[in-house]
Amino acid sequence: MVTQKDITIGEPILPGGCGVSLWLIFPGLPCFARKDEGMKLVCFNDIIRNMRDKPILYSFRRCPYAMRARMALIYSGLRVALHEVDLKNKPTELLVASPKGTVPVLVLADGTVLDESIDIMRWALAKNDPEGWWPSDHASQQRINAIIVQNDNEFTPWLRKYKYADRCPEHSAQYYFDQCAIFLQRLENDLAQQRFLSGENVSLVDIAILPFIRQFSLVDQDTFKQSEYRKLQQWLSHLLSSSFFIESMLKAAVNLEGGS
């Protein structure tokens, strides 16, 4: 999470080579100058003033991290101004808010920037959690966190190599599948005991890893369908038919914008 107080005056906060220079020219007033726009200065404060009471969500529809953030926001009934990002031509406003330039990024009305998808999910549930996606007991919270950490830090890097096996010729696609299978087997074992990953009801962990399991299943759909992960397949099918997933994937993202 990035806030204005994290940046000191005169400190460049965008990496070199991106065509944008970003400096704090006045206290509390970070500005950037894009070289191909005649060094036009634009202030982060201007972004905040233009928000009109809605947080701004920078997103990319097919990004699994953005998917899980959008699902949490839809579930919580929170309205945001959705900005779909062209990742090959990232808007300067996104780079001002979060210099790392990844999505999702949520800019709140007070200037707080949430640029990690899990932080956005937790923020949404703290605002409204009607079905108890975040349990109250510490043991369940620890279990949820452990599965998400394993997904993000262990499974996802192998998933990326499995998906793009032709770009990672040091091993075969089957090798990458087998590495992913370590995590998949854990999920299968859990789902053999209960309907969802943290019990009999959907929780934060189901939504947090859903986009990544979906992505895995799409790499080779026949292989996944013929695999031994029957409980995981049922879990995936159920969640993909849920209203919050379907609504999160609409191009217009009507429920995020609050339109009809």
N, C-alpha and C positions, 0 to 999 in steps of 0.2 A: 504494500500500500504506500503510495506516494502522497505527501502533502506539501504545501508551499513551504512550510517551516523546515523541510528536509533539505532545501536547496539554499546555498549561501550566495550572497551578492557577488556578481562577477564570475560565477562558476559556470563553465559550459556543461550542459546536461544532455546534449545529444552527441552520439559518437561521430567521429570524423568520417568523411566519405559519403554521407547521406545527402549532401547538397543543402543542408539546413544548418544555420548557426543559431544556437539558443543560449541567451544570456539573461541574467537578472540585471537589468539596467537601473531600476529603481527598487528600493526596498519593497517587498511584497508585490512587485509588478514584473513577473517574468515575461520576456518578449522574445520572439524569434524573428529572424530575417531569412527568407528563402531567396537564394541567390538568383534563381530564374524568374523572380517576380520583382525585380528592381529594388531589392533590399527593403521591401515593404514590411513594416513592423506590425505584428499582431500580438495582442496581449492575452494571456491566459484568463485574466479577469473579464475580458470581453466574452469569452466562451461562457463563463459563469453567468454573466448578465443576460445572455441570450437564451438561457435554459427555460424560462417561463415555468418554473415550479417542477418540471419533470427532470429527473436525472437523465443523462445521455448515456446510452449503451452503444459502444462501438463493437460490431459483431461481424462474423462471416458465417453464412448459413451452414456450410458443410464442416466447419471446424468443430471437432468433438468437445473442445474446452468451451467454446461459445455455446454449443448445444446445451450443455448441462447448466450453464448460467441462465440461459433463456428459459429452460424448463422450471428452474427454481423461481424465477421472477413471475412466470405465468401462474404457477401453483400458488404463490403467495398473493396473487392478485395485485401486484404492483405495476404501475404504469411508467414506462420510460419512453424517451424519444430514441427510437431505434435508428442507428446509422449503419447501414450495410457497407462494409469496407472492401474496396478493391485492393487486395494484398499486393498487387504489382504497382499500385499508385496510391500509397497510403496518404490520407488527408493530413495536412499539417496540424490540424486541431488534435488528431490522435497522437501525433508525435510530441506535441506540447504537453498533453496530459500524461503520456507514458512514453518516455524516450525509447524504451525497448521495442516499441512498435508492434507488439503482438496483440491478438484479441483473445478473449473479450476484455474490454476496459469499460468501467462504469464511473462516470464523473457525477458526483453528488452536488447538490445545490450550494453546499458550504465550501466547495473546492476540493473536498477529499476525493482521491482517486483510488479506486479498487482495480488493480490490474492483474489479479489472480482469480481464476474462475471459482475456486473454492471459497475465497473471501467474498465474492459476489453472492454465492449460494448461502453462505452463513449470514450475510447481511440481510438477505431476503427473508430467511427463516426467522431471524431475530425480529423482523417487522411483523411477520404473520406466518404462523405455522399451524394451519387449521387441523391437519391430520397427524400431527406429531412426527414429522419426518426426522426431527432431532430429538432423541429420547432424553429424558430427564436424569436417568441413572448413569453414573460415571462409567461403569463396566461396559455398557452398551456404547457409550460415546468412544471409549478407547478402542473397542472392536471395530467400529465404523471407521475411525481414523486409521487404524492399522491396514484395513483392506484398501482404503483410498491411497495410502502411501505406497502400498505394494503395486497397485494399479499404475500410479503415476510414475514411480521410480524404477520399477522392474519390468512390468508387463509392457508398458507403452513403448519403451525403446526397442524391445524385440518385435512388437507389433509393427513398428515403422519399418524395420528391416524385412519382415515377412511381406508387408504390403509392397515394398520396393525391392524385392529380392534381386531383380536384375541389376540394380545399382549397387548391390552389396555382394559381389561375386566370391567373397572369401568363404562363404558357406552356401549351401543349397536352401531353397525355399522350405524343404522338409525340415532342415535343421532349425530354421527360425520358427516353424510351426511347433516343433517339439519344445523349444524354449518357452513359447507362449503357453503351451499346454500345462506347464507347471502351475501357473496361476489359474487357468481354466479348470484344472482338476480340483483345486481348492474350492472354487465356486461351486462346482458340481457336488462336491462332498457336503458343503453347507446347505445347498438347495435340496439335497436328499433328506435333510432333517427338518426343513422348514420351507415355507412358501417363498419367502424373500430372504435377502442376505443378512438381515438383522432381526428376523422373527417372522411373524405371520402377516405383517403389514409393510407396505413400502416405506423406506426410510431414505435419508440422505445418501447412503452408500449405493443403493440401487440406482439412483438417478445420476450419481457422480461417475459411475463406471459404465452405465448403459451405452453412451455413444462409442466407447472404445470396443466393447464387445460387439456392437453392431458393425463397427468398421472391420473387425476381425472376420465376422461372418460373411462379409461382402467380398473379401479378397478371393475366396474360392468357395462359392456357395454350396456346390455339390459336396465338397470335402467336409464342410461344416455340418451339412444335413446328415451325412453318413457317419459322422463321428459318434463317439460314445457319450457325448455330453447331452443326454436327453433332457435332464432337468434344466440345464442351462438354456437349451433351445426353447423350452416351454416358458421359462422366465423371460427370455428375450422377446418372444412372440407376444406375450401378454403386455409388456411395457411398451412395445412399439405400436400397439393398438390403443394406448392410453391417450386421453384428450390432450394432456399437457405436452406429450411428445409430438403428436400430429400438429397441434397449434404452433409449437415452437419451430416447425419446419416449413410453415407457410411463408411464401416469399414476402407477403405483405406484413406478416407478423401482427395481425390485427389486434390480438389481445394484449400485446406488449404496448402498442401505441394507444390503446383505449378507444379505438374506433369501432365501427360496426360494419 
